[in-house]
Amino acid sequence: MIEYPEIDRYASLDSPMHRFDPRAKIIAFIFLIFSVVLIPDLKIAFIGLFFAIFLLILSRIPIFFVLSYMKWVAMFVLSFFIILAFTFPGEELAKFYFLSVTAEGLYTGSLITIRAFSAIILIFPMIGTMRFDTTIKALDRLKVPNSLVQILMFTYRYIFVFVDEFQRIWTAMESRGFKLRTTLYALRTIGNAMGMLFVRSYERAERVYQAMRSRGYTGNPKTLVEFEIRMKDYLLAVSIIGFAISLHVVSFVGVV
Amino acid sequence: MVHISDGILSLPVLAAGWAITIALIAVTLWWSKRKGSIIEEIPRLSVMTSAFFVASLLHIAIGPTSVHLILSGLVGIILGILAYPAIFIGLILQAFLFGHGGVTVLGVNTVNLGVPALVAYGIFKAGNKLIPSESITSKAVLGALAGGIAVALAVALTAGSLCTLGKEYTWAIKALILYHIPIIVIEAVIVGSVVAFLVRVKPELIGSLGGDRK
């Protein structure tokens, strides 16, 4: 019913993206993502999309894996696309009964769709090419406030525990004949199941806290992973950032 | 569905979202540090955040589509002001692990969901002071009210962020609001019954029911 979050399923492959230093990779990709979502021109947005796909292919992460992750963004953006195509004021292209498709609507809708898809595709060469705990350590090295990094780390770890826990509660409910419907009774039962999850997690939180304190937790975790940044990492980061900037220079000058 | 995706909003809106989020995280963390050590809160806050994360993955079918719960009202009721950083962390993980929302819109989405959580916390706390009754029903109704208002406010804020795009988007925004009306009702019922359950089983879990957790 609930899937594990396995963004780093392909973290053990080997590719230029996998060998890219985590800190340089995060900075370069965040820069590129901000750049592609702000492209004002459709043609240049396509160039951004092709570059995102190129980096994805370079990372050797299977396409089907990426597609399965894109369904939420696709749902949001495509419904936006359809509504915009029919309701955006502008030159009429086609008419179906009382609805009409406008050129401006199609243009804006496609621009939004392409930018959103580029952004989500870029998540994979960035986050999918290293274990998620490496990502968190890299954020720590990048001076993200320590308390946030720690909350992120512990929250991530316990998600897997609670997916199992909730699954157990759910199996127990179904074995007693519960079916998920949209009725008042079913919703209240779900409320109780969630309440149970929170009670169990609260009790677990107390135990976790005590266990951590007794092992000497003071709020400053020490990690053993050391990153090593090399010349080629700088080069790769600089060329990705350079590409990100040039996308905007080109659309500003209006060459394409 | 209340998460806006990447690639829709303009730079000033994205920047404003990040600025508000960073300021509110700093303030809420500073405020809870003032009351006691944040070290003590980190493991507890994290465990609760991941429980919320998992609970919000549950899908409920409405007609042809399915919705997932937003639960920001409940996060506010249980975690108090720390709900804001908790929602930020939850949204980072949703963007990175599941592809809900996006990276650049994290700031805006945290405002749209986190501010309602703080408001729900306020409503629940004020309501408890106004109605000193200890009955489970009154707490449940109060919880349902706070939970429902939180979703309504989240939808309003999301619609507001999309309104910055211009008049051409009116229909898209109307559709978004329409889509969320059943979620407001569903969520109110669920938050009400979770609160009723917790009042019966483990009242100390509700941060705003009687002083802070300790």
Interface residues (C-beta under 8 A of the other chain):
Chain A: M1 I2 P5 I7 I30 I33 F34 V36 V37 L38 Y69 M70 K71 W72 V73 M75 F76 V77 S79 F80 I83 L84 F86 T87 F88 P89 E104 G105 T108 L111 I112 T113 I114 R115 A116 F117 S118 A119 I120 I123 I127 F132 T135 P145 S147 L148 Q150 I151 L152 M153 F154 T155 Y156 R157 Y158 I159 V161 F162 V163 E165 F166 L180 R181 T182 L184 L187 R188 I190 G191 N192 M194 G195 M196 L197 F198 V199 S201 Y202 R204 A205 E206 V208 Y209 M212 Y217 T218 G219
Chain B: M1 H3 I4 S5 D6 G7 I8 S10 L11 I25 L29 S37 I38 I39 E40 I42 P43 R44 L45 S46 V47 M48 T49 S50 A51 F53 V54 A55 L57 L58 I60 A61 I62 I78 P85 A86 F88 I89 G90 I92 L93 A95 F96 L97 F98 G99 H100 G102 V103 T104 E168 Y169 T170 W171 A172 A175 I186 V189 I190 V191 G192 S193 V194 A196 F197 L198 V201 K202 L205
